[in-house]
Amino acid sequence: MSAFPATLPSAPPVAVFDDDAWDDLLNFVEERRVIPIVGPELVTIQTEAGPENLYTWLARSLAARLNLPPAPGGQPATLNDVVVRHLANRGRREDVYARIRSILRDATFAPSPALLKLAAITDFNLYVSTTFVHGLICRCLDTGPVKRRGIHPFNPLPAQFEPHATRAPHDPANT
């Protein structure tokens, strides 16, 4: 007898906003009481092969820069897979940070339409990102009707490796 049920319970239904909830949300945005959190869902980039998730593209680019063979099984490697393989081959973790920074600095892809639409909402005065996209967010904010200031990216490296440490916070060279 199996300890697992024959069928898994379904996920709880997603809450649907009614008109009042939408009204409340729009009022909160207008009052600047909403902080958008930019996650990986908004970072689709345009590559030669078409639209691609930034993390999939970054994992493939990082593997190439670290001279790692393609992921086994033909499936796209995750960023975590690439880092684990690099460290398992006695690679240095500092190389990972430096290569990712170089890859993103040299990238020329445009921000996703969803990210551009989010940046066009002028009532947002603070964005939180859970991704590597501060350069893309800067580009989006620079293309909008109101130029925004005060981009403060987190970098796990010491200050001497921080690309923004010696530049103005919203300098186009930071993208």
C-alpha positions as CSV (number, residue, x, y, z in Angstrom):
1,M,0.0,0.0,0.0
2,S,1.4,3.4,-1.0
3,A,1.8,6.2,1.5
4,F,0.9,8.7,-1.3
5,P,-2.7,9.3,-2.4
6,A,-3.7,8.2,-5.9
7,T,-4.3,11.7,-6.9
8,L,-2.7,14.9,-5.7
9,P,-5.0,17.6,-4.3
10,S,-5.4,20.5,-6.8
11,A,-3.9,23.9,-6.1
12,P,-6.1,26.4,-4.4
13,P,-7.9,28.6,-6.8
14,V,-6.3,31.9,-7.7
15,A,-8.2,34.9,-6.2
16,V,-10.0,36.9,-8.8
17,F,-10.2,40.6,-8.3
18,D,-13.6,42.1,-8.3
19,D,-14.2,45.8,-9.3
20,D,-13.7,47.0,-5.8
21,A,-10.4,45.2,-5.4
22,W,-9.1,46.7,-8.7
23,D,-10.3,50.1,-7.6
24,D,-8.4,49.8,-4.3
25,L,-5.2,48.6,-6.1
26,L,-5.3,51.5,-8.6
27,N,-5.9,54.0,-5.7
28,F,-3.0,52.5,-3.8
29,V,-0.7,52.8,-6.9
30,E,-1.8,56.4,-7.4
31,E,-1.0,57.1,-3.7
32,R,2.4,55.5,-4.2
33,R,1.6,52.8,-1.7
34,V,2.5,49.9,-4.0
35,I,6.1,48.7,-4.6
36,P,6.4,46.4,-7.6
37,I,8.7,43.4,-7.2
38,V,10.4,42.5,-10.4
39,G,11.0,38.8,-10.6
40,P,12.3,36.4,-13.3
41,E,8.8,36.3,-15.0
42,L,9.4,39.8,-16.3
43,V,12.8,39.2,-17.8
44,T,12.3,37.6,-21.1
45,I,14.9,38.8,-23.6
46,Q,15.0,38.7,-27.4
47,T,17.8,36.5,-28.7
48,E,18.7,35.2,-32.2
49,A,16.5,32.2,-31.5
50,G,13.5,34.3,-30.3
51,P,12.2,35.2,-26.9
52,E,14.1,33.5,-24.1
53,N,14.1,33.7,-20.3
54,L,17.1,35.7,-19.1
55,Y,18.2,33.0,-16.7
56,T,18.2,30.3,-19.4
57,W,20.2,32.5,-21.6
58,L,22.5,33.5,-18.8
59,A,23.1,29.9,-17.7
60,R,24.1,28.9,-21.3
61,S,26.3,32.0,-21.7
62,L,28.0,31.4,-18.3
63,A,28.7,27.7,-19.1
64,A,30.3,28.8,-22.4
65,R,32.4,31.5,-20.6
66,L,33.5,29.0,-18.0
67,N,34.3,26.4,-20.7
68,L,31.8,23.9,-19.4
69,P,30.4,21.3,-21.7
70,P,26.6,21.5,-22.5
71,A,24.3,20.2,-19.9
72,P,23.7,16.4,-20.0
73,G,20.4,15.1,-21.3
74,G,19.8,17.9,-23.8
75,Q,17.8,19.9,-21.3
76,P,18.7,23.6,-20.8
77,A,20.9,24.0,-17.7
78,T,19.8,26.2,-14.9
79,L,22.1,28.9,-13.5
80,N,22.5,26.7,-10.4
81,D,23.4,23.7,-12.5
82,V,26.2,25.7,-14.2
83,V,27.6,27.0,-10.9
84,V,27.5,23.5,-9.3
85,R,29.3,22.0,-12.3
86,H,31.9,24.8,-12.2
87,L,32.5,24.4,-8.5
88,A,32.7,20.6,-8.8
89,N,35.5,21.1,-11.4
90,R,37.4,23.0,-8.7
91,G,36.4,26.4,-10.1
92,R,36.4,29.5,-8.0
93,R,33.1,31.1,-7.0
94,E,34.6,34.5,-7.6
95,D,34.9,33.6,-11.2
96,V,31.1,33.1,-11.4
97,Y,30.4,36.6,-10.1
98,A,32.9,38.2,-12.4
99,R,31.7,36.2,-15.5
100,I,28.1,37.0,-14.8
101,R,28.8,40.7,-14.4
102,S,30.8,40.7,-17.7
103,I,28.1,38.8,-19.6
104,L,25.4,41.1,-18.4
105,R,27.5,44.2,-19.0
106,D,28.3,43.2,-22.6
107,A,24.7,42.1,-23.4
108,T,22.8,44.3,-25.8
109,F,19.3,42.8,-25.6
110,A,16.3,45.1,-25.1
111,P,14.1,45.0,-22.0
112,S,11.0,42.9,-22.3
113,P,7.7,44.6,-23.2
114,A,6.3,43.7,-19.8
115,L,9.2,45.4,-18.0
116,L,8.8,48.5,-20.3
117,K,5.1,48.6,-19.4
118,L,5.8,48.4,-15.7
119,A,8.4,51.1,-15.9
120,A,5.9,53.4,-17.7
121,I,3.7,53.5,-14.6
122,T,5.0,56.9,-13.2
123,D,3.3,56.4,-9.8
124,F,5.9,53.8,-8.9
125,N,8.8,55.5,-7.2
126,L,10.5,52.4,-5.9
127,Y,11.2,49.0,-7.5
128,V,12.5,45.9,-5.9
129,S,14.2,43.3,-8.1
130,T,14.8,39.7,-7.2
131,T,16.9,39.3,-10.4
132,F,20.0,40.5,-12.1
133,V,18.1,43.1,-14.1
134,H,19.0,46.4,-12.5
135,G,20.6,47.4,-15.8
136,L,17.4,46.5,-17.7
137,I,15.3,48.4,-15.2
138,C,17.5,51.5,-15.6
139,R,17.1,51.3,-19.4
140,C,13.3,51.0,-18.9
141,L,13.1,53.9,-16.5
142,D,15.3,56.0,-18.8
143,T,12.9,55.5,-21.7
144,G,9.8,56.6,-19.8
145,P,8.3,60.1,-19.7
146,V,9.9,60.8,-16.3
147,K,13.6,60.1,-15.7
148,R,14.1,58.4,-12.4
149,R,17.0,58.6,-10.0
150,G,18.5,56.5,-7.2
151,I,19.2,53.0,-8.6
152,H,21.0,51.1,-5.8
153,P,21.9,47.6,-6.9
154,F,23.1,45.0,-4.4
155,N,26.4,43.3,-5.3
156,P,27.8,40.5,-3.1
157,L,31.4,41.5,-4.2
158,P,33.5,43.9,-2.2
159,A,33.1,47.6,-3.2
160,Q,36.2,47.6,-5.4
161,F,34.4,45.2,-7.8
162,E,31.1,47.1,-7.7
163,P,30.6,48.6,-11.2
164,H,28.4,51.4,-9.8
165,A,30.7,52.5,-7.0
166,T,32.5,55.2,-8.9
167,R,29.6,56.4,-11.2
168,A,26.5,58.4,-10.7
169,P,23.7,56.1,-9.6
170,H,21.8,56.5,-12.8
171,D,24.6,56.9,-15.3
172,P,23.8,55.2,-18.6
173,A,27.2,53.5,-18.4
174,N,25.7,51.5,-15.5
175,T,23.4,49.5,-17.8
